[in-house]
């Protein structure tokens, strides 16, 4: 298996795979880790740092664009025996963006492969899409990863963990807006018109704005000011209160809990997330935990432990290091 992640976090991905899942790492590079063939099967959906898992990839080599394209075409056409493609299929070509000139090589090989496929199977070629399937789960298509200019890994099958780059909104008051948009894809659920959202640590309001633009009613809790599209939004009620001291009124609950606080993660987990989940104050949640000053892998182990608030009150919680995350985990789940 070859597993991709956000560049710069491959060492943490390798530790997650080895220390928490007993895998054996064969090699790694910028934004990727390859596991040894003898590795025990993984629960890929539980991986936090993994973005895309290429299942049983084949290594191919070539000294030129045309040579690599020909080898990929040979692999792909050979794999189609007995299979009929009738719908759009992902043709995804990836590699370390940090390697100067590699993006140009990837584009050249992808284009040459496309031309060869058109000549032999024009109908199949027309159904190819460069995008990963939206959401979390298995995907079948063609997945190509460039370890360097002349060495690639290809497979027909992959596991998608849901991370993807999101489109910005000019009215969004902060970059964190992109994180909540991405998190909704991971959860496969988003705030709906008429639902209520409590956004703890809301300022400057990126997450509140995301929910409000969908028609949800938001209570934004923060002593700081809201900005941009969140400021004076008719769906947002701004309460200047401390997030750790706020609690719903007797008998009140929210459909959603949002929380993106720049605080020590254990403090957020035990003094905010745990009571909200245990007392049923929300049905769905998106919470960010900053791991910049703690051991990220040790934190993952704690989050997955039997006595964790997530295990006790929200089994099935997905923990992800998003495309738009920095040194933080995003937790998405449903209570009960």
C-alpha positions in Angstrom: 0.0 0.0 0.0 1.1 3.5 -0.7 -0.4 6.2 1.5 -0.4 9.9 0.8 -0.7 12.8 3.3 -0.1 16.5 3.5 3.5 17.3 2.7 5.6 17.7 5.8 3.5 15.3 7.8 4.9 12.0 6.4 6.9 11.3 9.5 3.7 11.5 11.7 1.8 9.4 9.2 4.6 6.8 9.4 4.4 6.8 13.2 0.7 6.5 13.1 1.0 3.5 10.8 3.7 1.7 12.8 2.9 2.6 16.4 -0.9 2.5 16.3 -1.5 0.0 13.5 1.5 -2.3 13.6 2.4 -1.7 9.9 5.9 -1.9 8.5 7.1 1.1 6.5 9.3 0.3 3.5 10.1 3.9 2.4 8.7 7.4 2.4 9.1 10.7 0.7 7.5 14.2 0.7 3.8 13.6 1.3 3.8 9.8 1.0 4.6 6.5 2.8 4.9 3.1 1.2 4.2 0.0 3.4 5.9 -3.3 3.1 4.0 -6.0 1.3 3.7 -8.2 4.4 1.9 -5.5 6.4 -1.2 -6.6 8.2 -4.4 -5.3 6.5 -5.3 -1.8 7.8 -8.6 -0.2 8.8 -7.9 2.6 6.3 -11.0 4.6 7.4 -9.5 5.1 10.9 -6.3 6.7 9.7 -6.0 10.3 10.6 -3.0 11.6 8.5 -3.8 9.5 5.4 -5.5 11.2 2.5 -5.4 8.6 -0.2 -4.5 4.9 0.1 -3.3 3.2 -3.1 -4.2 -0.5 -2.7 -1.7 -3.0 -4.0 0.1 -0.6 -6.3 2.4 -1.8 -9.1 5.8 -0.1 -9.5 6.6 1.0 -13.0 9.7 2.8 -14.4 10.6 4.7 -17.5 13.2 7.2 -18.7 10.8 9.4 -20.7 7.3 10.8 -20.8 6.3 8.4 -23.6 7.9 5.4 -22.0 6.0 6.0 -18.7 2.8 6.7 -20.6 3.1 3.4 -22.5 3.7 1.4 -19.4 0.7 3.0 -17.6 -1.5 2.3 -20.7 -0.3 -1.3 -20.9 -1.2 -1.7 -17.2 -4.6 -0.1 -17.5 -5.7 -1.8 -20.6 -4.6 -5.2 -19.3 -6.6 -4.6 -16.1 -9.7 -3.9 -18.1 -10.1 -7.5 -19.3 -13.6 -8.7 -18.4 -14.6 -5.2 -17.1 -16.9 -2.8 -18.8 -16.8 0.9 -17.8 -20.2 2.6 -18.3 -19.9 5.6 -15.9 -17.4 8.4 -15.1 -14.2 7.0 -13.5 -11.4 8.8 -11.7 -8.1 9.2 -13.4 -6.0 10.7 -10.7 -2.3 11.6 -11.1 -0.3 12.7 -8.1 3.2 13.4 -6.9 5.3 15.5 -4.5 4.6 19.1 -5.4 7.8 20.2 -3.7 10.0 18.4 -6.4 10.8 21.1 -8.9 9.6 20.2 -12.4 7.8 17.1 -11.3 4.4 18.6 -11.9 5.3 19.2 -15.5 6.5 15.6 -15.9 3.2 14.3 -14.4 1.2 16.5 -16.7 3.1 15.3 -19.7 2.7 11.6 -18.9 -1.0 12.0 -18.1 -1.5 13.8 -21.4 0.4 11.2 -23.4 -1.5 8.4 -21.6 -4.8 10.1 -22.5 -3.9 10.3 -26.2 -3.1 6.6 -26.2 -6.3 5.7 -24.5 -8.3 7.8 -26.9 -6.8 5.8 -29.9 -7.7 2.4 -28.3 -10.8 3.1 -26.2 -12.2 6.5 -27.0 -15.5 5.8 -25.2 -13.6 4.9 -22.0 -11.3 7.9 -22.3 -14.3 10.3 -22.6 -15.6 9.0 -19.2 -12.4 9.8 -17.3 -12.4 12.6 -14.7 -9.4 14.0 -12.8 -11.3 14.3 -9.6 -11.4 12.0 -6.6 -14.9 10.8 -5.6 -16.4 13.0 -3.0 -16.6 11.6 0.5 -15.0 8.6 2.3 -14.8 5.1 0.9 -13.4 2.8 -1.8 -12.8 4.0 -5.4 -12.0 2.2 -8.6 -10.4 3.9 -11.6 -6.8 4.7 -12.3 -4.5 6.1 -9.6 -0.9 7.1 -10.5 1.6 8.4 -8.0 5.1 9.7 -9.0 7.8 8.9 -6.5 10.2 10.8 -8.8 10.6 11.5 -12.5 11.1 8.0 -13.7 9.5 5.9 -11.0 5.7 5.6 -10.5 3.2 3.5 -8.6 -0.1 2.6 -10.3 -3.3 0.9 -9.2 -7.0 0.5 -10.1 -8.2 0.5 -6.5 -7.8 3.1 -3.8 -9.4 4.2 -0.5 -10.4 7.9 -0.3 -10.3 9.4 3.2 -12.3 12.4 2.2 -9.7 15.3 2.3 -9.8 17.7 -0.6 -9.1 21.3 -1.5 -12.1 23.5 -1.1 -13.2 26.6 -3.0 -13.0 29.9 -1.0 -15.8 32.4 -0.5 -15.1 36.1 -0.8 -17.4 36.8 2.1 -15.8 34.2 4.4 -14.1 36.1 7.2 -11.1 33.7 7.6 -9.2 30.8 6.1 -10.7 28.5 8.7 -13.9 28.6 6.6 -12.2 26.1 4.3 -11.8 23.6 7.1 -15.4 23.4 8.1 -16.4 23.1 4.4 -14.0 20.2 4.1 -15.1 18.6 7.4 -18.7 18.4 6.2 -17.5 16.2 3.3 -15.8 13.9 5.8 -19.0 13.6 7.9 -21.2 13.4 4.8 -23.6 15.8 6.5 -23.9 19.5 6.8 -26.1 22.0 8.7 -29.6 22.3 7.2 -32.1 25.1 7.1 -33.8 25.3 10.4 -31.1 23.5 12.4 -29.3 25.1 15.2 -25.5 25.5 15.6 -23.5 26.5 18.6 -20.0 27.8 17.4 -17.7 28.0 20.4 -14.7 30.3 19.8 -16.4 31.6 16.7 -14.5 34.8 15.9 -13.9 36.0 13.3 -16.8 33.8 12.2 -15.7 31.5 9.3 -17.5 28.4 10.7 -20.6 30.4 11.7 -20.8 31.9 8.2 -20.5 28.4 6.6 -23.5 27.2 8.7 -25.6 30.4 8.3 -25.2 30.5 4.5 -26.9 27.1 4.5 -29.8 28.4 6.4 -29.0 27.2 9.8 -29.4 29.4 12.9 -26.1 30.0 14.6 -25.3 31.1 18.2 -21.7 32.3 17.9 -19.8 32.4 21.3 -16.7 34.5 21.4 -15.5 37.7 23.2 -13.9 38.7 19.9 -15.6 40.4 17.0 -17.1 38.7 14.0 -16.1 39.9 10.5 -16.8 39.6 6.8 -20.0 37.7 5.9 -20.5 36.7 9.6 -20.9 40.3 10.8 -24.5 41.2 11.3 -25.7 38.1 9.4 -29.4 37.6 10.2 -28.9 33.9 10.9 -26.1 34.5 13.4 -26.6 35.6 17.1 -23.3 36.7 18.5 -22.9 36.3 22.3 -19.7 37.8 23.8 -19.1 35.0 26.3 -16.3 32.6 27.2 -16.6 29.4 25.3 -15.7 27.3 28.3 -18.3 28.9 30.5 -21.2 28.8 28.1 -23.8 26.0 28.4 -27.3 25.7 26.8 -30.3 26.7 28.9 -32.2 24.0 30.8 -33.9 21.7 28.3 -32.1 23.3 25.3 -29.8 21.5 22.9 -28.3 22.1 19.5 -28.2 20.1 16.3 -24.5 21.0 15.9 -21.5 21.9 18.0 -18.7 23.7 16.2 -15.4 24.4 18.0 -12.1 25.7 16.7 -10.2 27.1 19.7 -6.5 27.9 20.0 -6.2 26.0 23.3 -4.3 23.0 24.6 -6.1 19.9 23.2 -6.6 18.0 26.4 -8.2 21.0 28.0 -10.6 21.4 25.1 -11.4 17.6 25.1 -12.1 17.3 28.8 -13.6 20.6 29.7 -15.6 21.3 26.6 -16.1 18.4 24.2 -16.7 15.7 27.0 -19.5 17.5 28.7 -21.2 18.5 25.5 -21.2 14.9 24.3 -22.0 13.3 27.7 -25.0 15.7 28.3 -26.4 15.4 24.8 -26.2 19.1 24.1 -25.6 18.4 20.4 -26.3 15.7 17.8 -23.5 16.3 15.4 -20.1 18.0 16.0 -17.0 19.3 14.2 -14.1 20.1 16.6 -10.5 21.0 16.0 -7.8 20.0 18.4 -4.4 21.7 18.0 -1.4 19.3 18.4 1.5 21.7 17.7 2.7 21.5 21.3 1.9 17.9 22.1 2.8 14.5 20.7 0.3 14.1 17.8 0.4 10.3 17.7 0.0 10.0 21.5 -3.0 12.3 21.2 -4.4 10.0 18.6 -4.0 7.0 20.8 -5.8 8.9 23.6 -8.7 9.9 21.3 -9.2 6.2 20.3 -8.9 4.8 23.8 -11.8 2.9 25.4 -12.3 5.7 28.0 -12.2 8.6 25.5 -15.3 10.8 25.4 -15.4 10.0 21.7 -15.5 6.3 22.2 -18.0 6.5 25.1 -20.4 9.0 23.5 -19.7 9.2 19.8 -18.5 5.9 18.4 -17.7 6.2 14.8 -16.1 9.6 15.1 -13.7 10.3 12.2 -10.4 12.0 13.1 -8.7 13.6 10.2 -5.8 15.8 9.3 -7.5 17.8 6.6 -6.0 19.3 3.4 -6.7 22.7 5.0 -5.5 21.8 8.5 -2.1 22.8 9.9 -1.0 21.3 13.2 -4.4 20.2 14.2 -6.9 17.3 14.0 -10.5 17.8 12.9 -13.0 15.5 14.7 -16.4 14.9 13.0 -19.1 12.7 14.4 -22.6 12.0 15.7 -23.6 11.7 19.3 -25.1 8.4 20.5 
